[in-house]
């Protein structure tokens, strides 16, 4: 192909920055004169139409070209994986589908290329290819992996095994729209995608409008993929064995006229007639798969094509660019020249992409709008008397959760280990566990609002995914097992921090803390998860809450429901515990970070800064002994530790919904100044960092060390040195 320079051509203004243009494409004069998507249409009229097929092929090459040029402009990024999916992505757009999600963060440059071509990126000031190049992998630009910060992008993508959660959540909320998500060989190797889709389909058999698009290219990041040895028949059987009723596979090998070796081939090496034949097969298959998924059949589309098809390298070697892979490097420039399009082809692609789905993704996809939610009305709060009968905190919260679900039918509760075991059977009784078998004894109903897979990833994934898409949810977990669901929860909270729209906070309830789990042994005693949240607090939109009793937890949840774009963790025991606070005290603690539970005068003052509920028992015992010795004691319950940081400690001002509420120095002194300060927690000592950073008095920390099998909570606390005797002894040492 003869290459002309941009300076000698009349190219559309958006093409500024395109390095190479090609000569006219054979057939363009016949099939490229009129855009296949008509001005008043949102999609092509017919997938078998020769002009539609021809223009889909041009679109695929345009995506490949931009993907390689923007990554090459920084000698960084991942072109190879998306390149093998280009025909599928182009087909989806030509068919009018733009609510496209990916499980593969490495496909980011391809997604950016698509949103550039449909003009979505103009919302962030990217009008030309040069600006697209300049802003790639730069701050306030196009992140190396997908983010909700980017106009037209529905969901973040980075860690493998997450994309299906976003697609299923969106499908559940928008039953009339298709949500395709691309899945790579590597991601399919994770256990989570298949199991989570299987459980979702059992729970919601009629919600099939999410469409996995498996990009089966034979390679992962650095080697052959683990499914590369499967035959086509085996791959089809695998998906059918996991509940997919319609498995549609297009194998580029069947169209190869260049005798390429191996099971995986590059369609861009075919002759033009064979390239068009392959593209037509993908377009027809995509249309069939989309209609099947929208019409109630669980469907997967598989495109089998060699990784790196049409870019600078093939196989795993195409995955990533390195410093040597610049636009001037021969292997990069030659690959660009091979994919170069004439200016009129670029304009044709842009016209089709802009018209698809009724306009740019930034103006049409579901995540560009806030989801309307019903008012949940007045919450059934019940304030228990101070010093009255001990109450179970989780049960008190469960009553409010039930009201939320009854008022908002999109609301979903997820739990892997059983709500009844966490003292929240009242949630199941009111909202019912989603199950195909109706059973009143077990609170099961096909139309329930409690989602109970055994996988924490599936629980966290659907709950957090729904919140990201705009719905209210609650993820419930045992404290010791929640870590298995945290990767996607963390992904969502980071995305929420930078979203350009409001969405309900993703709220969690963690029960069955380590101190309650003596007889279950160390397998159920993993409060180290709190260190994870302690680190995340500095993000700016993460709020771990530690209500000390059944009154406090109600106000914590009430507050959480009013917030937007935050990650809120409520940690509470499922044991009956004393009522130590009023509603107003917790409202104060949510503002200030902590509240004084007890203050006793004395010659010297020992301050106990306590995180948790059950752990207050030995603290109050220690305080009672110190009082008999004439020593003053102040017990402070830390409910909202994020408020106790200094503003400069936290990236709060970088968040879309900034919360700059921090306790000032004077009030901090009122709470924590004394002759000695002892931080006490039944979890990670890291959660006490805000207090220890700011305090200047003699101080120490008593915290969790490790699990053991014991007969009681008291024995487990003793194993970890969390006893009244130990606290008293250390207090006396600090003040003398």
Steps between C-alpha positions, in 0.01 A plus 500: 500500500630846412511733796440873478587752769229697680629828359409398144145399576175672584425309817222571752620719787468219754768309305770744607771278653441197279847402390420314181215504250443229244379507143141425406378157610380267221120496510471834680347664195224238509447435872638809670319792344207502745524424870345162581329654803248742353463851646173416675610153612690365800642191329554336163185361341628154415818317610528315169498820296825527305547869581446435872757220494750710306462793740527272805834377368620859454386578854697204637815622327440855623481368854820301452682798352403738781570240767854450373566867433392627842691227683801553275489873570594420860686174429271365769169322526333188371395470135507124436195372681256755365639455148372143494152622597478791257245341265275410794521850651437662164206267441338592831524869419373459143206306643423791732629361829714737706435389857818296470695392806825311520659266748835575337660824616769445239240573233489863615672657197251327271206629702649849495537474124131413469384779727725744316352399167143549625597843644446405866848618594419852387342530846851500643649726235630232263406601146793373293715191476793711613317587821405134536870412481603778735248413770551123499641369829528851642352657814149632439509318170441148377607264775697191409199292604134587467335730750157652554673835475506463122184618316309214344680228699251305710726338757862472614715207391831386633505184714384196307176329587291811569333615178210258514382652828455841340325351197262293712424795730422723204288228339299459819423872515438551126316196367443649154866566415790275407818504705776317318826454685824379354677221685854388426665159513677602818185624672316182412772315688383668820237297687275797564342593165340165426379425852358848551313489170364154582363613836359820351321304230349267759381797703384705201423256217318765296785755517712393206574839345867486592719345232847358566719548194793263543809623320666163452840587361718223643717715723499681832744773599827314472428149376239277343165514678396202708203438269707517181505121460121460501334405176203698376271217605652494847461877540137483394441211742668696780262794465199276459609308806491828690142571405530693175225388264630677189872486420595680180859458385674661204845357426727706275683178407205394285552802273879491472630493143864560594573162662592652837628238745328412826144520626501878539541720193508869409206603282678816385739277303215356289421622151241778494215268388578263788531790746155613395367146532639473852368844596157407368503182711587704812236763423228240442605303808501814714153592379374149575662495845364842592145410400526167679614666822230766479234237434556295815775254410826487694749555221873533444678625189851366439738655252806284441787693348873527568603753761651809342314462172591799285741678732876494560546143624306178550430282802599606850774718349226736382361552847709786631716778359839578648728808472646368174154483339477860384315632196835533325591135554476313169271224630254759634505728196466208258201368693337844489560531127337161446185615679499857365169626359429784258340816642159420351502165684570674831205730444277206416597317819437811707156553344395141576637506855339833576159386378516161674265471797362846427814695578832494682526254788559799727145611421319167478638220723318428823777611732491854365173551689406469866265210562167625640439343840186499715490691826543255786300714742543510873723230644368286789761609754455373856708661773574265788550638854856547626600220731193300403476145379790399272407498133641346183628782279468313172136413569423865568653594167322214324163651581600820314645303209164327460324835474745620234435190291124526537511862382754449221451188291835541323673472840702181543666339801782253436647250745715191448497356848135537597313790655352288779851420625566873524196589709315648204243231431248785499641609163429158351153492655408835352676492164541124426800314362497478120459133420314300234346286778233681702527396865355704786705318761822620339361835382557412134321654206589544132417869531702570813750777562769306688770358274694213657774340291778330694764719338592825672620625163153446357338668803725802497503512121127524446440730797782738413422478128138597561609794714736616226212478253286715730306265731488455877655179635642339812777240501499295821791278594684339784796721582739209453388412148426840347856533373406265214259762368708808561684525166187599309365708789825695498479540123150643529580740784797637307276543196240677713761747617550620142157447343341797329157422647347423835425144598398342833794404719591134509420389855620190680416333830769278649395278789631209701815679605804309619417540869167320451654206321699326771379145449520528122872556528737710296326424168222736616727751673641734237449861605814593308259609228464820701858589404385493138229754578734704717725546198203576275377776733766726353333471157249759612169322443536197732329506839535199733240533778513323836169545684536399866140383543155442350405867516815612329479257210159633402631854469810383318285328237261794483797727421648257249175499303521877452851496356618484139809357329651357818599161635354453848591204718289429809661247735292365789453199722210260480499448879268681742702791642428789740343822372764768555395786268201708401409579141628854542835380629554295186397790279767699682751217457431484128587871481791502746629146461448392860288546811576485873324206665627556853705758685618462859701771677829422669848633577625377164303415187529182293321514164386179333440550126295197403397362162228236507215383717587177681848628578341767723428233763859465632553875460211581733633241746842664495342842547310379805821379664691819419218703652543316830864611492399863462610517138286689252381315192342608173362233268464622143320291241642558152208460262628674185882496503526671159392825673800481734762542229634842416366635169845477345517127577212414267438552126147619571519806275576285194167317524197579286286524815755655738448463873736730688367438848786451748524554875691816586789510747301651784229236490760228451663616825164491680460137401849358524724721717599361838800368687496175305322372191432133428354401166300180520355294218402140438620546145798649321706763679520688167148630553629702798753686286305830486502527878859395546617745232349797677547419866805633687440327834653176620319229311475137409283263296326178589385315189438167335800272455380166368222246521467189711228255596347597835186429695394863541555854382670580828752221455574615146551857619736370765697310235548834325581692818170687490403471866399744770806398700739570213335833422512605864864402537605695193295805602675511837841468333428789266387747766779425749 
